[in-house]
Amino acid sequence: MEHQKKIRIQAILAGFAALLLLVGLDQWTKALAVEHLAGQRDIDLIPGVLTLHYLENRGAAFGILQNQQWIFVLIAAVFFLAATAAYWKMPKTRHYLPMHILAVTVTAGAVGNVLDRVRLNYVVDFVYISLINFPVFNVADIYVTVSAVLFFIYVIFYYKEEDFQFLKKRER
């Protein structure tokens, strides 16, 4: 039992450290975007494909819910609590390592964007895939999107229904 407690503490500390690192990377890239892209011409990294384009996003994807920051903060807070609870209850075994990683990365994305919304009243976006005219996004958005896609792939092809029984168990 003592060994399990030690593993749990290590997993929580590792998850928290990874969360801080990922949020830090997101905030650093946004600071670089503000410093080098705000008020400047776009930078074509791959002409016709990938561009660095500064944008202050006061809404969600495709500009919906403009200037409704409180909604995003509330949703992020609920999501953060749910992801933290799932991470806490999830068994600390190798089998669940992908889910631990995905919980941390998706949470880092939510935290990174909520920090912008609270601090700036908008989210700094700067990556534009011009080839497909995709909405401008940032590193936190990448965390959320990639994590969500991988989550669904794991749920469909790797994990079984019984692997999620831990969500139904009550902590003692």
C-alpha positions in Angstrom: 0.0 0.0 0.0 2.8 2.4 0.8 4.4 1.7 -2.6 1.1 2.6 -4.3 0.9 5.9 -2.4 4.4 6.7 -3.5 3.6 6.0 -7.1 0.4 8.2 -6.9 2.4 11.1 -5.4 5.1 10.8 -8.1 2.4 10.7 -10.9 0.7 13.8 -9.5 4.0 15.7 -9.2 5.0 14.6 -12.7 1.7 15.7 -14.1 1.8 19.0 -12.3 5.4 19.6 -13.6 4.4 18.7 -17.1 1.4 21.0 -16.9 3.5 23.9 -15.8 6.1 23.2 -18.6 3.4 23.0 -21.3 1.5 26.1 -20.1 4.9 27.9 -19.9 5.7 26.9 -23.5 2.3 28.2 -24.6 2.7 31.5 -22.8 6.2 31.9 -24.1 5.2 31.4 -27.7 2.4 33.9 -27.3 4.8 36.4 -25.8 7.0 35.9 -28.8 4.0 36.5 -31.1 3.1 39.7 -29.3 6.7 40.9 -29.5 7.5 40.0 -33.1 4.2 39.8 -34.9 1.8 42.4 -33.4 1.5 45.3 -35.8 3.9 43.6 -38.2 3.5 42.0 -41.6 2.7 38.3 -41.7 5.7 35.9 -41.9 5.3 33.1 -44.5 7.1 30.1 -43.1 6.0 27.9 -46.0 4.5 30.3 -48.7 0.9 29.4 -49.5 0.8 26.8 -46.7 1.9 28.1 -43.2 2.0 31.7 -42.0 2.6 33.4 -38.7 -0.3 35.9 -38.4 -1.0 37.9 -35.2 -4.6 37.8 -34.0 -6.3 38.9 -30.8 -9.2 36.4 -30.5 -12.0 37.6 -28.3 -14.3 34.7 -29.2 -14.1 31.0 -29.9 -13.4 29.2 -33.1 -14.7 30.9 -36.2 -15.4 34.1 -34.1 -18.4 32.8 -32.2 -19.3 34.2 -28.8 -17.3 37.4 -29.2 -16.4 39.2 -26.0 -18.1 36.6 -23.8 -14.9 35.8 -21.8 -16.8 34.8 -18.6 -18.3 31.8 -20.5 -14.9 30.6 -21.6 -13.5 31.0 -18.1 -16.4 29.1 -16.5 -16.2 26.3 -19.1 -12.4 26.0 -18.6 -12.9 25.9 -14.8 -15.4 23.1 -15.0 -13.3 21.3 -17.5 -10.1 21.7 -15.3 -11.9 20.3 -12.2 -13.3 17.3 -14.2 -9.9 16.6 -15.8 -8.1 16.9 -12.4 -10.6 14.5 -10.8 -10.2 12.0 -13.6 -6.4 12.2 -13.4 -6.6 11.8 -9.6 -8.9 8.7 -9.8 -7.2 7.1 -12.8 -5.0 4.1 -11.9 -1.3 4.9 -11.9 -0.2 2.1 -14.2 1.5 1.9 -17.5 -1.8 1.0 -19.2 -3.2 4.4 -18.3 -0.1 6.4 -19.2 -1.5 7.7 -22.5 -4.6 8.9 -20.7 -2.5 10.6 -18.0 -0.5 12.4 -20.7 -3.7 13.4 -22.6 -5.3 14.7 -19.4 -2.3 16.9 -18.8 -2.0 18.2 -22.3 -5.6 19.0 -22.8 -5.7 20.7 -19.4 -2.5 22.7 -20.3 -4.3 24.0 -23.4 -7.4 25.1 -21.4 -5.2 26.8 -18.8 -3.0 28.5 -21.4 -6.0 30.1 -23.1 -7.8 30.9 -19.9 -4.7 32.8 -18.7 -4.9 35.0 -21.8 -8.6 35.6 -21.4 -8.3 36.6 -17.7 -5.1 38.6 -18.2 -5.7 40.2 -21.6 -9.5 39.7 -22.2 -8.6 37.9 -25.5 -6.5 34.9 -26.6 -3.3 35.5 -28.6 -3.4 33.4 -31.8 -0.6 33.4 -34.4 -0.5 30.2 -36.5 -2.4 30.2 -39.8 -2.6 27.3 -42.2 -3.3 29.3 -45.4 -3.4 26.2 -47.6 -6.8 25.3 -46.2 -7.8 28.7 -44.8 -8.0 27.2 -41.3 -8.7 29.6 -38.4 -5.7 31.2 -36.7 -4.7 29.2 -33.6 -2.0 28.9 -31.0 0.0 26.3 -29.1 -2.7 25.8 -26.4 -5.2 25.1 -29.2 -2.8 22.4 -30.6 -2.6 20.8 -27.1 -6.4 20.6 -26.9 -7.1 19.5 -30.5 -4.4 16.8 -30.7 -5.3 15.5 -27.2 -9.0 15.3 -28.1 -8.3 13.4 -31.3 -5.9 11.0 -29.6 -8.3 10.5 -26.8 -11.0 9.4 -29.2 -8.6 7.1 -31.0 -7.5 5.5 -27.7 -11.1 5.1 -26.5 -12.2 3.5 -29.8 -9.2 1.3 -30.5 -7.2 0.7 -27.3 -9.2 1.0 -24.1 -12.3 -1.1 -23.3 -15.3 -0.1 -21.3 -14.1 -1.8 -18.2 -10.9 0.3 -18.3 -13.1 3.3 -17.2 -14.7 1.7 -14.2 -12.4 3.8 -12.0 -14.6 6.8 -12.8 -17.5 5.1 -11.1 -15.7 4.1 -7.9 -15.9 6.4 -4.9 -12.7 7.4 -3.1 -12.5 6.3 0.5 
